[in-house]
Amino acid sequence: MNPKRRAFLFKLTGLTLFSASSFSRALVTPGQSLGPFYPQKIPLDSDSDLTLVAGKDGRATGEITNLYGQLFSADSKPVPDARIEIWQCDAFRAYHHPQAGGGIDPYFQGYGKTTTDDEGRYRFKTIKPVPYPGRAPHIHFRISVGSSELITQIYVQGDSANDSDFLLNRVPDDKARQSLIIPFMRNSEVPGRELMAVFNPIIG
């Protein structure tokens, strides 16, 4: 990894770690629905880079985003060895699911998974989410730790569709709701002008 990029990532992670350490049990990340488009069958290529598909010579359409963070328990301790899955529609607003219909981006995985490291850290490369009919732009998360599971979604800070998204606005607590709305930032020091997004979920 480029040294400037590594420093930028660790700096941001450190800042959010400090913030997360003050969370209480009342601020456990709120759950949301699994949705209809969780994969019926996990794709053969299901690694943490959703912008490339094994065996295909091309890259996903969309704004490439480095999505990363740390998973915490309700008592603010990092959670290692947790399984994290994400899935989302592609830049053409199509889920890679037999019930979704429509044309899909053949160079976008649509689904990825990873495991948190000893400090609870994880990282994905994906695209900035786009609106799906009737929904604000979002990315689905499924986090599994032993017998515990958290299913939730994250949203794009500043997107006007957040105000009318029916699932987001079902979260009654304002602080909990705001914890799902994530800045997607551009860093001029990163080659290719890729976006950065930080999400530090807290599992109860």
C-alpha positions as CSV (number, residue, x, y, z in Angstrom):
1,M,0.0,0.0,0.0
2,N,1.2,3.5,-0.7
3,P,2.7,5.0,2.5
4,K,0.7,8.2,2.3
5,R,-2.5,6.1,1.9
6,R,-1.6,3.8,4.8
7,A,-0.9,6.9,7.0
8,F,-4.2,8.4,6.0
9,L,-6.1,5.2,6.8
10,F,-4.6,4.7,10.2
11,K,-5.1,8.4,11.1
12,L,-8.8,8.2,10.3
13,T,-9.1,4.8,12.0
14,G,-7.5,6.3,15.1
15,L,-9.8,9.2,15.2
16,T,-12.9,7.0,14.9
17,L,-11.5,4.6,17.5
18,F,-11.3,7.4,20.0
19,S,-14.9,8.4,19.2
20,A,-16.1,4.8,19.4
21,S,-14.5,4.2,22.8
22,S,-17.0,6.6,24.4
23,F,-20.1,4.7,23.0
24,S,-22.4,3.1,25.5
25,R,-24.7,0.1,25.2
26,A,-27.5,2.5,24.2
27,L,-25.6,3.2,21.0
28,V,-25.2,-0.3,19.7
29,T,-25.5,-0.1,15.9
30,P,-29.2,-0.4,15.0
31,G,-30.3,-3.5,13.0
32,Q,-32.1,-3.2,9.7
33,S,-33.7,-5.8,7.4
34,L,-31.7,-8.4,5.4
35,G,-33.6,-7.3,2.3
36,P,-34.7,-9.5,-0.6
37,F,-31.4,-9.5,-2.5
38,Y,-29.0,-11.3,-0.1
39,P,-27.3,-13.8,-2.4
40,Q,-29.2,-17.1,-2.9
41,K,-25.8,-18.6,-3.7
42,I,-22.5,-17.0,-2.6
43,P,-20.5,-16.3,-5.7
44,L,-17.2,-18.1,-6.3
45,D,-15.4,-14.7,-6.3
46,S,-16.5,-13.3,-3.0
47,D,-13.4,-11.6,-1.6
48,S,-13.2,-8.1,-0.2
49,D,-12.6,-6.3,-3.5
50,L,-15.9,-6.0,-5.2
51,T,-14.5,-3.9,-8.1
52,L,-12.8,-6.8,-9.8
53,V,-14.2,-10.2,-10.8
54,A,-11.9,-13.1,-11.2
55,G,-11.5,-14.2,-14.8
56,K,-12.8,-11.0,-16.3
57,D,-10.7,-8.2,-17.8
58,G,-12.4,-5.1,-16.6
59,R,-13.2,-3.0,-13.5
60,A,-16.6,-2.0,-12.0
61,T,-18.3,1.1,-13.1
62,G,-18.8,3.7,-10.4
63,E,-16.8,5.8,-7.9
64,I,-14.3,3.4,-6.4
65,T,-14.5,3.5,-2.6
66,N,-12.2,2.1,0.2
67,L,-14.7,1.1,2.9
68,Y,-13.1,0.2,6.2
69,G,-13.3,0.5,10.0
70,Q,-13.3,-1.5,13.2
71,L,-15.9,-3.6,14.9
72,F,-16.5,-3.0,18.6
73,S,-18.4,-4.8,21.3
74,A,-20.9,-2.9,23.4
75,D,-18.2,-2.4,26.1
76,S,-16.0,-0.7,23.4
77,K,-13.6,-3.6,22.9
78,P,-12.4,-4.4,19.4
79,V,-13.9,-7.7,18.1
80,P,-11.4,-10.0,16.2
81,D,-12.3,-12.9,13.9
82,A,-15.7,-11.6,13.1
83,R,-17.2,-12.4,9.6
84,I,-18.3,-9.3,7.8
85,E,-20.4,-9.5,4.5
86,I,-21.5,-6.6,2.4
87,W,-23.7,-6.5,-0.7
88,Q,-25.2,-3.7,-2.8
89,C,-26.6,-2.8,-6.2
90,D,-24.1,-1.9,-9.0
91,A,-23.8,1.5,-10.7
92,F,-26.7,0.6,-13.0
93,R,-29.0,0.1,-10.0
94,A,-29.1,-3.7,-10.4
95,Y,-28.5,-6.3,-7.7
96,H,-26.7,-9.5,-8.8
97,H,-29.7,-11.6,-7.8
98,P,-32.0,-13.8,-9.9
99,Q,-35.1,-11.9,-8.6
100,A,-33.6,-8.4,-9.3
101,G,-34.0,-8.3,-13.1
102,G,-32.4,-5.8,-15.5
103,G,-28.9,-5.6,-16.9
104,I,-25.9,-5.9,-14.5
105,D,-22.4,-4.7,-14.5
106,P,-20.4,-7.9,-15.3
107,Y,-17.3,-6.4,-13.6
108,F,-18.9,-5.8,-10.2
109,Q,-19.0,-8.6,-7.7
110,G,-22.1,-7.3,-5.9
111,Y,-21.1,-9.2,-2.7
112,G,-18.0,-9.5,-0.7
113,K,-16.8,-10.9,2.7
114,T,-13.9,-10.6,5.0
115,T,-12.8,-11.4,8.6
116,T,-11.8,-8.8,11.2
117,D,-8.1,-8.8,12.3
118,D,-6.8,-8.9,15.9
119,E,-7.8,-5.3,16.4
120,G,-11.3,-5.8,14.9
121,R,-10.3,-4.0,11.7
122,Y,-11.8,-4.8,8.3
123,R,-11.6,-3.3,4.8
124,F,-13.5,-3.6,1.5
125,K,-13.0,-2.0,-1.9
126,T,-16.3,-1.3,-3.6
127,I,-18.2,1.6,-5.3
128,K,-20.1,4.5,-3.8
129,P,-23.7,3.3,-3.5
130,V,-26.2,4.7,-5.9
131,P,-30.0,5.1,-5.5
132,Y,-32.1,2.0,-5.9
133,P,-35.8,2.4,-6.9
134,G,-37.6,3.6,-3.7
135,R,-34.4,3.6,-1.6
136,A,-31.6,6.0,-0.7
137,P,-28.1,4.8,-1.7
138,H,-27.0,2.1,0.8
139,I,-24.8,-0.8,1.4
140,H,-26.0,-3.9,3.3
141,F,-23.9,-5.3,6.2
142,R,-24.1,-8.7,7.8
143,I,-21.8,-9.2,10.8
144,S,-21.4,-12.6,12.6
145,V,-19.6,-13.2,15.8
146,G,-20.1,-16.7,17.2
147,S,-23.9,-16.9,17.8
148,S,-24.4,-13.2,17.6
149,E,-25.4,-11.4,14.4
150,L,-25.9,-7.8,13.3
151,I,-27.6,-7.0,10.0
152,T,-27.7,-3.3,9.1
153,Q,-27.2,-0.8,6.3
154,I,-25.1,2.3,5.8
155,Y,-26.0,5.4,3.9
156,V,-24.3,8.3,2.2
157,Q,-23.9,11.5,4.2
158,G,-25.4,14.5,2.5
159,D,-27.7,12.5,0.1
160,S,-31.1,14.1,0.0
161,A,-32.9,10.7,-0.4
162,N,-32.0,9.9,3.2
163,D,-34.8,12.1,4.4
164,S,-37.4,10.0,2.8
165,D,-35.9,6.5,3.0
166,F,-38.5,4.4,4.9
167,L,-36.0,1.9,6.4
168,L,-33.5,4.5,7.6
169,N,-36.3,6.6,9.2
170,R,-37.7,3.6,11.0
171,V,-34.7,3.9,13.4
172,P,-36.4,6.0,16.2
173,D,-33.3,7.3,18.0
174,D,-31.6,10.2,16.2
175,K,-28.1,9.3,17.3
176,A,-28.5,5.7,16.3
177,R,-29.9,6.7,12.9
178,Q,-27.1,9.2,12.3
179,S,-24.5,6.4,13.1
180,L,-25.6,4.7,9.9
181,I,-25.0,7.8,7.7
182,I,-21.4,7.8,6.6
183,P,-19.2,10.4,4.8
184,F,-17.7,9.3,1.5
185,M,-14.6,11.5,1.3
186,R,-12.1,12.1,-1.4
187,N,-8.4,12.4,-0.5
188,S,-6.1,14.2,-2.9
189,E,-3.1,12.3,-1.6
190,V,-4.5,9.0,-2.8
191,P,-3.6,8.0,-6.4
192,G,-6.6,7.6,-8.6
193,R,-8.7,9.9,-6.4
194,E,-10.5,7.0,-4.8
195,L,-13.1,7.7,-2.1
196,M,-12.7,6.7,1.6
197,A,-15.6,5.8,3.9
198,V,-15.3,4.8,7.6
199,F,-17.9,2.7,9.4
200,N,-17.2,1.4,13.0
201,P,-20.1,-0.9,13.9
202,I,-20.9,-1.8,17.5
203,I,-22.4,-5.2,18.0
204,G,-24.4,-6.0,21.2
